[in-house]
Amino acid sequence: MRLQFIVCDMFMLPVEHLDAASPHELVLTDLSASLHVEPLPLRDRIQEEVDRIEAEDPGLEAIQLGYGLCGGATAGLKARSAPLVLPRAHDCATIFLGSRERYLQEHEATPGTYWFTEDNIKRGDALKGWLLGDAGRSDGVEETYREYVEKYGQENADYLMEAMGAWQSHYERGAFLETGLAEDETSMQQARSESELRGWRFERVMSDLNLIKRLLDGDWDADYLVVQPGEQVAMSYDDEVVKAVSASTG
């Protein structure tokens, strides 16, 4: 099959490793993990790529998405001429852990966990200081606030900054997701330092790349949603996480 894969760049290390073993012809497009800060712009950015790919490659058999529901960011994505395929997962941690069941176990054991990945740390998207309300590492806080005011108005900007600053009080564990693919020890040490700086317990957790591998291999069983042309992604509000519904106009 000829497939295109739009993926959050925090998955690039395992994706590039597993891509070499995929039986299909794959074209990768990676988007910055920093787009998760604003779910609606993330949705728009993914849709832009979907539309571009469909226009440039009309014979495409499917577009795979290296995203979960991601705070609702993928809800509303439309398949126009090629199917969209994505894991039934709430977020990237679920995908790295390999299943919704394992994620639930981790969440029940320690709900306040901030997940680190090597790709995210290396690309500079992990723990932007202002996201955690840490004045000591606030890269461009004032600039970000001004941008939000310009885009969304002062009231919404105040809400966004307050919500982001509240992150720090929600976590008690920093967990570095190891892929087993010769991680850079420096990235793990940075995750440990970030965790200790905030008083979080630090742990190394082994990933399970099964969901990513099967997505790349085209092995799309019940763990994946296949959105047919004319449909769009929607939240399912149950264990399925996402579902396909008839696409709204526009």
C-alpha positions in Angstrom: 0.0 0.0 0.0 1.0 3.6 -0.6 0.4 5.5 2.7 1.1 8.9 4.2 1.8 9.3 7.9 1.2 12.6 9.7 2.9 12.3 13.1 3.6 14.4 16.2 7.4 14.8 16.3 7.7 13.3 19.8 7.2 9.9 18.0 9.9 10.4 15.4 12.6 8.2 17.1 10.4 5.1 17.1 8.7 5.9 13.8 11.9 6.3 11.9 13.1 3.0 13.4 9.9 1.1 12.6 9.4 2.7 9.2 12.4 0.7 7.9 10.7 -2.6 8.6 7.2 -1.6 7.3 6.0 -3.6 4.3 4.4 -0.4 2.8 5.5 2.6 0.9 5.4 5.4 3.6 5.8 9.1 3.4 6.3 10.9 6.7 5.2 14.4 7.7 6.1 15.4 11.2 4.5 18.3 13.1 5.8 20.0 16.2 4.6 18.7 19.6 4.4 22.4 20.7 1.2 22.6 18.7 -0.6 20.7 21.5 -0.6 24.0 23.5 -3.6 25.1 21.5 -5.8 22.2 20.4 -7.9 24.1 17.8 -4.8 25.3 15.9 -3.4 21.8 16.1 -6.6 20.4 14.5 -6.4 23.1 11.8 -2.7 22.3 11.1 -3.4 18.6 10.8 -6.4 19.2 8.5 -4.2 21.4 6.3 -1.7 18.6 5.9 -4.5 16.1 5.2 -6.0 18.3 2.5 -2.5 19.0 1.0 -1.6 15.3 0.8 -4.9 14.3 -0.7 -4.6 17.0 -3.4 -1.0 16.1 -4.2 -1.5 12.3 -4.1 -4.9 11.4 -5.4 -4.1 7.6 -5.6 -3.3 7.5 -1.9 -4.8 4.5 -0.1 -4.8 6.0 3.4 -3.4 8.7 5.7 -2.3 7.5 9.1 -2.3 9.9 12.0 0.3 9.6 14.8 -2.1 11.2 17.2 -4.7 10.2 19.8 -7.7 12.3 20.7 -5.1 14.8 22.2 -7.4 17.0 24.2 -10.0 16.9 21.5 -7.6 18.2 18.8 -8.3 15.4 16.4 -12.1 15.6 16.8 -13.5 17.2 13.7 -10.8 16.1 11.3 -12.3 15.2 8.0 -11.5 12.5 5.5 -12.2 13.8 2.0 -10.9 11.4 -0.6 -8.7 9.0 1.4 -9.4 7.2 4.7 -7.8 8.5 7.9 -6.5 6.0 10.4 -5.6 6.8 14.0 -5.2 4.8 17.3 -8.0 4.7 19.7 -6.0 6.6 22.4 -6.6 9.6 24.5 -3.1 11.0 24.1 0.5 10.2 23.2 1.2 8.5 26.5 -1.3 5.8 25.7 0.3 5.3 22.3 3.8 5.0 23.9 2.5 2.6 26.6 1.0 0.4 23.9 -2.7 0.1 25.0 -5.5 1.9 26.7 -5.5 -0.8 29.4 -1.9 -0.1 30.4 -2.4 3.6 30.3 -5.4 3.2 32.7 -3.3 1.1 35.0 -0.6 3.8 35.1 -3.2 6.5 35.5 -4.9 4.8 38.4 -1.6 4.2 40.1 -0.3 7.7 39.7 -2.8 10.1 38.0 -0.5 13.1 38.3 2.2 12.0 35.9 4.1 14.2 33.4 5.4 12.0 30.6 8.8 12.8 29.0 10.0 11.4 25.7 13.5 11.7 24.1 12.2 13.3 20.9 10.2 15.9 22.9 13.2 16.9 25.0 15.6 17.1 22.1 13.2 19.2 20.0 12.8 21.7 22.9 9.1 21.1 23.3 9.2 19.5 26.7 8.4 21.6 29.7 8.5 25.1 28.4 8.9 27.1 31.6 5.7 29.2 31.2 3.6 26.1 30.7 4.3 25.2 34.3 4.1 28.6 35.8 7.8 28.6 36.5 9.1 32.2 36.4 12.6 30.9 36.6 12.4 29.3 33.2 9.7 31.5 31.5 10.8 31.7 27.9 8.8 34.5 26.3 6.0 34.6 28.8 5.1 38.2 28.0 5.4 37.6 24.3 3.1 34.6 24.5 0.6 36.5 26.5 0.5 39.3 24.0 0.1 36.8 21.2 -2.9 35.2 23.0 -4.5 38.6 23.6 -4.1 39.5 19.9 -5.5 36.1 18.8 -8.2 35.4 21.4 -8.9 38.6 23.4 -7.7 39.5 26.9 -10.2 37.4 28.8 -9.4 34.2 26.9 -5.7 35.0 27.1 -5.9 35.3 30.9 -7.7 32.0 31.1 -5.1 30.2 29.0 -2.2 31.5 31.0 -3.9 30.6 34.3 -4.7 27.1 33.1 -1.2 26.5 31.9 0.3 27.8 35.1 -1.9 25.4 37.1 -0.1 22.4 35.5 2.6 22.4 38.1 0.2 21.6 41.0 -1.3 18.7 39.1 1.8 16.5 38.9 3.6 14.3 41.4 5.7 12.1 39.1 7.9 12.7 36.1 8.2 9.6 34.0 10.7 9.1 31.1 9.4 6.8 28.4 12.2 4.5 27.3 11.8 3.0 23.8 14.7 0.6 24.0 16.2 2.3 20.9 19.5 3.5 22.4 18.1 6.6 24.0 20.4 9.5 24.6 21.3 9.4 28.3 21.4 13.2 28.4 17.7 13.4 27.6 16.9 11.0 30.5 19.0 13.1 32.8 17.3 16.2 31.7 13.9 14.6 32.5 15.2 13.6 35.9 16.5 17.2 36.6 13.2 18.8 35.5 11.3 16.4 37.7 13.5 17.0 40.8 13.4 20.7 40.2 9.6 20.6 40.7 9.6 18.1 43.5 8.2 15.2 41.5 9.2 11.6 41.9 11.2 10.5 38.9 10.8 7.1 37.2 11.9 5.4 34.0 9.0 3.6 32.3 9.4 1.1 29.4 7.4 1.9 26.3 5.5 -0.7 24.2 5.7 0.3 20.5 3.1 -2.2 19.4 0.4 0.5 18.6 2.9 2.5 16.4 4.2 -0.6 14.7 0.8 -2.0 13.8 -0.3 1.5 12.6 2.7 1.6 10.2 2.2 -2.0 9.1 -1.4 -1.4 8.1 -2.6 -3.9 10.8 -5.7 -1.9 11.7 -7.8 -3.9 14.1 -10.2 -2.7 16.7 -7.5 -0.6 18.4 -7.7 1.8 15.4 -10.4 4.1 14.0 -10.7 4.1 10.2 -12.5 7.2 9.0 -13.8 6.8 5.5 -14.1 9.6 2.9 -17.1 11.8 3.8 -16.7 11.1 7.5 -15.0 12.9 10.3 -13.4 12.0 13.7 -15.6 12.6 16.8 -15.3 11.9 20.5 -17.1 8.7 21.5 -17.2 9.4 25.3 -16.6 5.7 26.0 -13.8 3.1 25.9 -13.6 3.4 22.2 -12.3 7.0 22.7 -13.1 8.1 19.1 -15.6 7.3 16.4 -16.4 8.2 12.8 -19.5 10.3 12.0 -20.9 11.9 8.9 -18.8 14.9 8.1 -20.4 18.3 8.7 -20.4 20.7 5.8 -17.5 23.1 5.3 
